[in-house]
């Protein structure tokens, strides 16, 4: 179960919620059938709580929202993309350890 700190991003709200955000945004591109996505989900919740107020964290279901992943060349999932000021700062593919995500996030804070 996603925590309250984790937002749901869609093709419809992506521009407003991610690209126009005044804080950096970590977007988790995932799908319900993806085992590594499920494995990394608790880590995404933890990060959302730890960085609350400094970083917006959310998920895009690639099956329900196909425009946005295509725009950012998401080919494998989970793909985590860090945005700041409407631009991609960095991204990682796969279920990576928390230390790697902390280092990624540090680039935008």
Secondary structure, DSSP 8 states (H G I E B T S, - for coil): ---TTEEEE-TTTHIIIIIT-SSEEEEEEE-TT-HHHHHHHHHHHHHHHHTTTTEEEEEEETTT-HHHHHHTT--SSSEEEEEETTEEEEEEES---HHHHHHHHHTT-
